[in-house]
Amino acid sequence: MNLPDTPLERARRTRERAEELGRAADRATDPEHRQRLREKARRLLGEGLEGQDGR
């Protein structure tokens, strides 16, 4: 089933992806990899917040 891609749905998926990246960073053993994962999660959350106004 293909659901409509609404701004709210995109924001939810972005937030879920950032949470997954955060959990992966918690499990990562290499400090550099952990840092890259955390930065990617922060970047996703920042983009998600910018897109929430529906524009």
N, C-alpha and C positions, 0 to 999 in steps of 0.2 A: 504494500500500500504506500503510495507516495503522498505525503502530507504537504500542505502548502507551506512555503518557506516564509513565515512571518518574522518580523523583527524580534518578537518575543521568543519565538522558537530558536532563532539564530543565537540570541543572547544566552538562552538556556544551554544550547550545545557548546557554545564557547566557554561558558562557566564550567561545564562538566569536563571539557578537554583540559582546561587549566587545572582543575582538581586532579585529574589523572596524571598530568605532568608533575604536580606537586608530590603526589604519592610515589611516582617513579624517582623523583629527586631524593625522597626520603630513603629509598632502597638502594640508590646508587652508591657504589663504594669509591669511585674515583672522584676526588673533590672538584676537579675541573668539569667533569660531566654533570655532577650535581649542580654546580653553579650555572651551567648552560641551560639545564632543564628549568631551574627556578627563574632565570631571566626570560625564557620563552613563555613560561606561565604568566609572569608579570606583564609581558608584552600583550599576550592574548587578553588578559583581563582589562588592560588599558584600552585596547581596541574595542572590546565589548562594551565598555562604559561609554566610549565615544559614539557607538552606534545605537545606543538605547533610546535616543531622542526621536528615532524614526526617520531621520533625514539621510 
